[in-house]
Amino acid sequence: MNIEEIKRMAASSGADAWEITCRDRKDWEFYFIRHKLDQNRVVDVEHIDMKVYKKNRDQTLVGTASAEIAPTASAEEVKQQIADLLYRASLVQNPVFELRSPGENESAAALLASEGSARTNTEENAQEGCSIAGAARDFIEVMKELPETEETYVNSYEIFTKENTVRFINSKGIDVTQKYPASFLEVVLNARDREHEIELYRSYDSGTCDREGLKEDLIRSFRTGIDRLHTQPTPAFESLPVVFATPDAVSIYKYFLDNLSAGQLYMKSSQWKIGEAIAKDMEGDRLTIRSLRYLPNSSCNLKYDSEGALVRDCVLMRDAVPENFWGSRMYSEYLGLKNSFLVTNYSVSGGTGTPEQLRTGRYLEAAEFSDFQVDTLSGDIFGEIRLAYLHDDDKVIPVSGGSVSGNMKDLMKHMSMSREQRQYNNARIPAVTRFENVTIAGDARR
């Protein structure tokens, strides 16, 4: 069943609107035990997703339903599946809205150009020529270059390099295709001494392979493993500064990004407003968040979002004051937002200090959690400590156990960020983040 036939069936089905997304994914996969290849395979799969919209009789409400259509499905099977989707859509009732049209993307493109943020095709088209074989080779070479010892070594790893081709079509006339690379690496590292041995799990999403950054992080993980073998129980503190300088910090900044989304605003989960500071009496650094169409080596470098909207560079928040909101077509139209889209990449800046300046006095640096969460709705943060470093001027003690907790609505008033940034796939954030008044629940073993 080809896409043109599915389009014709959707158009004649009685649906008020529809969307079709076709994803063609080519993968190279490698599975290593230590550095010996256990198995590898090449994957070439196609996924076809359909979403239909059905309005009620007076055209004031609309329902949606979606499903995957098998590429091998017969015409009769597809017709029946669409009919089932229409029935399911009729059971849902949301305020009516219209899908995006090609003219709106043309308007957004003009805005992008007028803002001076339109890029040459060089950067965006370069990724289309990326080789999945070349990316796989880079990952393998980095893993073989790691400085292993009897105490720290690679247990196993899996490499997935992908070439994605995505075509999006809707009933309004949008028909766009884009190609982009994506990679995923899973690594299990071992660290041991005479009495104990532990495993550390690491995973990395990226466009292709950031050789230097990956190697640096894995070597740092070896040191983390050794330190975890020689920790003391974490003491309790009612209030202590905590420094974040690992991928867990992405969850902190995702809290701000999520609260700038149209969905959160429409559901009243976010109270933020354009032109108003997100908190009163802010004494720390004031962050600026930008949506980026392109971020080097991100796996999310898309010209169009999943609803066919043109992605563009855009300031979402400047100095802790919202300037633009982002989100899906449905919620954006409910709120009257123009030229909105789903954020793919983003950057956070606004720090005034260096990493060294943020690492002063008595503080705890969180190195590894069993789990770290930032609740978008409440702002609560929580993480169980696997490894942290308790600093008291020149004295440094590795600790484990216990947890950190607090609330973003209070913590962000006194947060400090480094000027230097670090990229984690589609997020470029301050390399070091410091909160001043975090509660530390000590390890019960103390």
C-alpha positions as CSV (number, residue, x, y, z in Angstrom):
1,M,0.0,0.0,0.0
2,N,1.7,3.2,-1.1
3,I,1.2,6.7,0.3
4,E,-0.8,8.1,-2.6
5,E,-3.4,5.4,-2.3
6,I,-3.7,6.0,1.5
7,K,-4.1,9.8,0.8
8,R,-7.0,9.1,-1.6
9,M,-8.7,6.8,0.9
10,A,-8.3,9.4,3.7
11,A,-9.7,12.2,1.4
12,S,-12.8,10.1,0.6
13,S,-13.3,8.7,4.1
14,G,-15.5,11.4,5.5
15,A,-12.8,12.7,7.8
16,D,-12.9,16.5,8.3
17,A,-9.0,16.5,8.3
18,W,-6.2,14.0,8.4
19,E,-2.4,13.7,8.7
20,I,-0.1,11.0,7.4
21,T,3.5,10.6,8.5
22,C,5.8,8.1,6.7
23,R,9.1,7.2,8.4
24,D,11.8,5.3,6.6
25,R,14.6,4.3,9.0
26,K,17.9,2.6,8.0
27,D,19.9,1.3,11.0
28,W,23.3,-0.2,11.5
29,E,23.4,-2.0,14.9
30,F,26.4,-3.5,16.7
31,Y,26.5,-5.5,19.9
32,F,29.9,-5.9,21.7
33,I,30.9,-8.0,24.7
34,R,34.1,-6.3,26.0
35,H,35.5,-5.3,22.5
36,K,34.5,-8.5,20.7
37,L,31.6,-8.2,18.3
38,D,28.9,-10.5,19.4
39,Q,26.4,-9.7,16.6
40,N,25.5,-7.0,14.1
41,R,22.6,-6.3,11.8
42,V,21.2,-3.9,9.2
43,V,17.7,-2.7,9.7
44,D,15.5,-1.0,7.0
45,V,11.9,-0.4,8.2
46,E,9.0,1.8,7.2
47,H,6.3,3.1,9.5
48,I,3.2,4.8,8.3
49,D,1.1,6.7,10.9
50,M,-2.3,8.2,10.3
51,K,-4.3,10.7,12.3
52,V,-7.9,11.6,11.5
53,Y,-10.1,14.5,12.8
54,K,-13.9,14.3,13.0
55,K,-16.1,17.3,14.0
56,N,-19.5,17.1,15.7
57,R,-22.7,18.0,13.9
58,D,-22.6,21.7,14.7
59,Q,-18.8,21.9,13.8
60,T,-17.9,23.3,17.2
61,L,-16.0,20.3,18.6
62,V,-13.5,18.0,17.0
63,G,-12.1,14.6,18.0
64,T,-8.9,12.8,16.9
65,A,-7.6,9.3,16.7
66,S,-4.4,7.8,15.4
67,A,-2.9,4.5,14.5
68,E,-0.1,2.9,12.5
69,I,-0.9,1.4,9.1
70,A,1.1,-1.6,8.1
71,P,2.9,-1.0,4.7
72,T,1.7,-4.5,3.7
73,A,-2.0,-3.8,4.5
74,S,-4.5,-4.3,1.7
75,A,-6.9,-1.6,0.5
76,E,-9.8,-3.2,2.4
77,E,-7.8,-3.4,5.6
78,V,-6.8,0.3,5.3
79,K,-10.4,1.4,4.7
80,Q,-11.6,-0.6,7.7
81,Q,-8.8,0.9,9.8
82,I,-9.7,4.5,8.8
83,A,-13.4,3.7,9.6
84,D,-12.4,2.5,13.0
85,L,-10.3,5.7,13.6
86,L,-13.3,7.9,12.6
87,Y,-15.5,6.1,15.1
88,R,-12.9,6.5,17.9
89,A,-12.4,10.2,16.9
90,S,-16.2,10.8,17.2
91,L,-15.9,9.8,20.9
92,V,-13.5,12.7,21.7
93,Q,-14.6,16.3,22.0
94,N,-12.2,19.2,22.0
95,P,-12.8,22.8,20.9
96,V,-12.4,22.9,17.1
97,F,-9.2,24.0,15.5
98,E,-7.7,23.9,12.0
99,L,-4.6,22.2,10.8
100,R,-1.6,24.1,9.6
101,S,-1.6,25.2,5.9
102,P,1.3,25.8,3.4
103,G,0.6,29.5,3.4
104,E,1.4,29.7,7.2
105,N,4.7,28.0,6.6
106,E,5.5,30.6,3.9
107,S,4.7,33.3,6.4
108,A,6.9,31.7,9.0
109,A,9.7,31.4,6.4
110,A,9.4,35.1,5.7
111,L,9.6,35.9,9.4
112,L,12.6,33.6,9.8
113,A,14.4,35.4,7.0
114,S,13.4,38.9,8.3
115,E,14.9,38.0,11.7
116,G,18.2,37.2,10.1
117,S,18.0,33.6,11.6
118,A,17.7,31.9,8.2
119,R,20.8,29.7,7.7
120,T,22.5,28.8,4.5
121,N,21.8,25.3,3.3
122,T,25.4,24.4,4.1
123,E,24.8,23.3,7.8
124,E,21.4,21.8,7.4
125,N,22.2,19.9,4.2
126,A,25.5,18.7,5.4
127,Q,23.8,16.3,7.8
128,E,21.9,14.7,5.0
129,G,25.2,13.4,3.6
130,C,26.2,11.8,6.9
131,S,27.2,8.2,6.6
132,I,25.7,5.8,9.1
133,A,28.7,3.5,8.4
134,G,31.1,6.4,9.1
135,A,29.3,7.2,12.4
136,A,29.4,3.5,13.5
137,R,33.1,3.4,12.7
138,D,33.7,6.5,14.9
139,F,31.9,5.0,17.9
140,I,33.8,1.8,17.6
141,E,37.1,3.6,17.4
142,V,36.4,5.8,20.4
143,M,35.5,2.7,22.5
144,K,38.8,1.0,21.5
145,E,40.8,4.1,22.4
146,L,39.6,4.2,26.0
147,P,42.4,3.8,28.6
148,E,41.3,0.7,30.4
149,T,43.0,-0.9,33.4
150,E,42.4,-3.9,35.7
151,E,40.3,-1.7,37.9
152,T,38.3,0.1,35.2
153,Y,37.2,-1.5,31.9
154,V,34.4,-1.8,29.3
155,N,32.0,-4.5,30.1
156,S,29.8,-4.3,26.9
157,Y,28.3,-1.7,24.5
158,E,25.7,-1.4,21.8
159,I,25.8,1.0,18.9
160,F,22.8,2.2,16.8
161,T,23.4,4.6,13.9
162,K,20.4,5.7,11.9
163,E,19.4,7.5,8.8
164,N,15.8,8.8,9.1
165,T,13.7,10.0,6.2
166,V,10.4,11.5,7.3
167,R,7.5,12.7,5.0
168,F,4.6,14.6,6.5
169,I,1.4,15.2,4.6
170,N,-1.9,16.8,5.8
171,S,-5.3,17.5,4.3
172,K,-4.5,21.2,4.1
173,G,-1.8,20.6,1.5
174,I,1.4,20.5,3.5
175,D,3.7,17.8,2.0
176,V,7.3,18.0,3.3
177,T,10.2,15.5,3.5
178,Q,13.3,15.7,5.5
179,K,16.3,13.5,6.2
180,Y,18.5,13.5,9.3
181,P,20.9,11.2,11.2
182,A,20.5,9.9,14.7
183,S,22.7,7.7,16.9
184,F,22.4,5.9,20.2
185,L,25.1,4.4,22.3
186,E,24.7,2.2,25.4
187,V,27.7,1.4,27.5
188,V,28.3,-0.7,30.6
189,L,31.5,0.1,32.5
190,N,33.0,-1.9,35.4
191,A,35.0,-0.6,38.3
192,R,36.5,-2.8,41.0
193,D,38.9,-3.1,43.8
194,R,40.0,-6.1,45.9
195,E,36.6,-6.3,47.7
196,H,33.9,-4.9,45.4
197,E,33.0,-4.5,41.8
198,I,30.2,-2.3,40.4
199,E,28.7,-1.6,37.0
200,L,27.9,1.8,35.6
201,Y,25.4,2.3,32.8
202,R,25.8,5.2,30.3
203,S,23.7,6.1,27.3
204,Y,24.2,8.8,24.7
205,D,21.8,10.2,22.1
206,S,23.3,12.3,19.3
207,G,23.2,13.0,15.6
208,T,26.5,11.2,14.7
209,C,29.5,10.7,17.0
210,D,31.0,13.5,19.0
211,R,34.4,11.7,19.4
212,E,36.1,14.1,21.8
213,G,33.1,14.7,24.0
214,L,32.2,11.0,24.2
215,K,35.7,9.9,25.1
216,E,36.0,12.6,27.8
217,D,32.7,11.6,29.4
218,L,33.6,7.9,29.5
219,I,37.0,8.5,31.0
220,R,35.2,10.7,33.6
221,S,32.8,7.8,34.2
222,F,35.8,5.5,35.0
223,R,36.8,7.9,37.7
224,T,33.2,8.0,39.0
225,G,33.3,4.2,39.3
226,I,36.5,4.2,41.4
227,D,35.1,6.9,43.6
228,R,31.9,5.0,44.2
229,L,33.9,2.2,45.7
230,H,35.3,4.4,48.4
231,T,32.4,6.6,49.7
232,Q,31.2,7.6,53.1
233,P,27.5,7.9,54.0
234,T,26.0,11.2,53.0
235,P,25.4,13.5,56.0
236,A,22.1,15.3,56.4
237,F,21.8,19.1,55.8
238,E,18.7,21.2,56.2
239,S,20.1,23.6,53.6
240,L,23.3,23.3,51.5
241,P,24.4,24.6,48.1
242,V,24.3,21.8,45.4
243,V,26.2,21.9,42.1
244,F,25.0,20.0,39.0
245,A,27.4,19.4,36.2
246,T,26.1,16.2,34.6
247,P,23.3,15.3,32.1
248,D,20.9,15.4,35.1
249,A,21.0,19.2,34.8
250,V,19.0,18.9,31.6
251,S,15.9,18.0,33.7
252,I,16.4,21.3,35.5
253,Y,16.2,23.4,32.3
254,K,13.5,21.2,30.8
255,Y,11.3,22.5,33.7
256,F,11.6,26.1,32.3
257,L,11.1,24.9,28.7
258,D,8.0,22.9,29.6
259,N,6.5,25.9,31.4
260,L,6.8,27.9,28.3
261,S,4.6,25.4,26.3
262,A,1.1,26.2,25.1
263,G,-0.2,23.0,26.5
264,Q,0.9,23.9,30.0
265,L,-0.5,27.4,29.7
266,Y,-3.9,26.2,28.3
267,M,-4.2,23.6,31.1
268,K,-3.4,26.3,33.7
269,S,-0.4,24.2,34.8
270,S,1.9,27.2,34.0
271,Q,1.0,30.7,35.2
272,W,3.8,32.5,33.2
273,K,2.9,35.4,31.0
274,I,4.6,37.3,28.2
275,G,6.5,40.3,29.5
276,E,6.3,39.3,33.2
277,A,9.3,37.8,35.2
278,I,8.8,34.2,36.1
279,A,9.5,34.9,39.8
280,K,9.7,37.9,42.1
281,D,12.8,38.9,44.0
282,M,15.2,37.0,41.8
283,E,18.8,37.5,43.2
284,G,20.7,35.0,41.1
285,D,21.4,34.6,37.4
286,R,18.5,35.3,35.0
287,L,18.3,32.7,32.2
288,T,17.6,33.1,28.6
289,I,16.2,30.3,26.5
290,R,16.3,30.1,22.7
291,S,14.8,27.6,20.4
292,L,17.3,26.5,17.8
293,R,16.5,25.1,14.4
294,Y,20.0,23.6,14.1
295,L,22.4,22.5,16.8
296,P,25.7,20.7,15.8
297,N,25.4,17.0,16.2
298,S,21.9,17.0,17.6
299,S,19.6,14.1,16.7
300,C,16.8,16.6,16.4
301,N,17.9,18.9,13.6
302,L,14.6,19.2,11.8
303,K,13.4,21.8,9.3
304,Y,9.8,20.9,10.2
305,D,8.3,19.6,13.4
306,S,6.0,16.6,13.7
307,E,3.0,18.6,12.6
308,G,4.6,20.1,9.5
309,A,5.3,23.5,11.0
310,L,8.5,25.3,10.1
311,V,11.1,25.2,12.9
312,R,13.0,28.5,13.5
313,D,15.4,30.2,15.8
314,C,13.4,32.0,18.4
315,V,13.9,33.7,21.8
316,L,11.4,32.1,24.2
317,M,12.6,33.7,27.4
318,R,15.1,36.6,27.9
319,D,16.5,37.4,31.4
320,A,13.8,35.3,33.0
321,V,11.0,37.1,31.2
322,P,8.9,35.1,28.6
323,E,8.8,36.5,25.1
324,N,7.3,33.7,23.1
325,F,5.5,30.4,23.8
326,W,5.8,27.2,21.8
327,G,3.6,24.2,21.3
328,S,1.3,22.0,19.2
329,R,-1.1,23.4,16.7
330,M,-4.1,22.6,18.8
331,Y,-3.0,24.4,22.0
332,S,-1.4,27.3,20.0
333,E,-4.6,28.0,18.2
334,Y,-6.6,27.9,21.4
335,L,-4.3,30.6,22.8
336,G,-4.1,32.6,19.6
337,L,-0.4,32.1,19.1
338,K,1.0,32.9,15.7
339,N,3.9,31.1,13.9
340,S,4.3,28.6,16.8
341,F,6.0,25.2,16.5
342,L,7.2,22.3,18.5
343,V,10.7,23.0,19.9
344,T,13.4,20.5,18.7
345,N,16.7,22.0,19.9
346,Y,17.2,24.7,22.6
347,S,19.9,26.7,24.3
348,V,20.0,28.1,27.8
349,S,22.4,31.0,28.7
350,G,22.6,33.8,31.2
351,G,25.3,32.7,33.5
352,T,27.7,35.2,34.9
353,G,30.3,33.1,36.6
354,T,33.0,30.5,35.7
355,P,32.8,26.9,36.8
356,E,35.5,27.6,39.3
357,Q,33.6,30.5,40.9
358,L,30.5,28.3,41.3
359,R,32.5,25.6,43.0
360,T,33.5,27.6,46.1
361,G,32.8,27.3,49.8
362,R,31.0,24.4,51.4
363,Y,28.7,22.6,48.9
364,L,27.7,19.2,47.5
365,E,28.4,18.3,43.9
366,A,26.0,15.7,42.6
367,A,27.8,13.3,40.3
368,E,25.4,10.4,39.9
369,F,21.8,9.7,41.0
370,S,19.9,6.4,40.9
371,D,17.1,8.7,39.6
372,F,16.7,12.4,39.3
373,Q,13.4,14.1,38.7
374,V,12.0,17.6,38.3
375,D,8.2,17.7,38.3
376,T,6.9,20.1,35.7
377,L,3.7,20.8,37.5
378,S,4.8,21.2,41.1
379,G,8.4,22.2,40.6
380,D,9.6,19.6,43.1
381,I,13.1,18.1,42.5
382,F,14.3,14.8,44.0
383,G,17.2,12.6,43.4
384,E,18.7,9.5,45.3
385,I,22.4,10.0,45.6
386,R,24.7,7.2,44.2
387,L,27.8,9.5,44.2
388,A,28.3,13.1,45.3
389,Y,31.3,15.1,46.4
390,L,31.1,17.0,49.7
391,H,33.4,20.1,49.4
392,D,34.5,22.1,52.4
393,D,37.1,24.5,51.0
394,D,40.1,22.2,50.1
395,K,38.6,19.1,51.6
396,V,36.6,16.8,49.3
397,I,34.8,13.7,50.5
398,P,33.0,11.2,48.1
399,V,29.6,10.3,49.6
400,S,26.7,8.1,48.7
401,G,23.2,7.4,50.0
402,G,20.5,9.8,51.0
403,S,18.9,12.3,48.6
404,V,18.5,15.9,47.5
405,S,15.2,17.7,47.4
406,G,13.7,21.2,46.9
407,N,11.4,23.2,44.7
408,M,12.2,25.0,41.6
409,K,10.0,27.9,42.4
410,D,12.2,28.7,45.4
411,L,15.5,27.5,44.1
412,M,15.5,29.4,40.8
413,K,15.4,32.7,42.7
414,H,19.0,32.2,43.8
415,M,20.4,29.9,41.1
416,S,23.8,30.5,39.5
417,M,24.9,29.3,36.1
418,S,28.3,29.2,34.4
419,R,28.9,31.3,31.3
420,E,30.4,28.2,29.8
421,Q,27.9,25.8,28.2
422,R,27.8,22.1,27.5
423,Q,25.7,20.2,25.0
424,Y,23.6,17.1,25.7
425,N,22.2,16.0,22.4
426,N,19.5,18.6,21.6
427,A,20.0,20.8,24.7
428,R,22.9,23.3,25.1
429,I,22.9,24.3,28.8
430,P,25.2,25.9,31.3
431,A,28.1,23.5,32.1
432,V,27.6,24.1,35.8
433,T,24.5,25.0,37.7
434,R,24.3,25.9,41.4
435,F,21.3,26.0,43.8
436,E,21.8,27.6,47.2
437,N,19.2,26.1,49.5
438,V,18.8,22.4,48.8
439,T,17.7,19.9,51.5
440,I,20.0,16.9,51.9
441,A,18.5,13.8,53.5
442,G,21.4,11.9,55.0
443,D,22.1,8.2,54.5
444,A,20.3,6.1,57.1
445,R,23.6,4.2,57.7
446,R,25.1,7.2,59.5
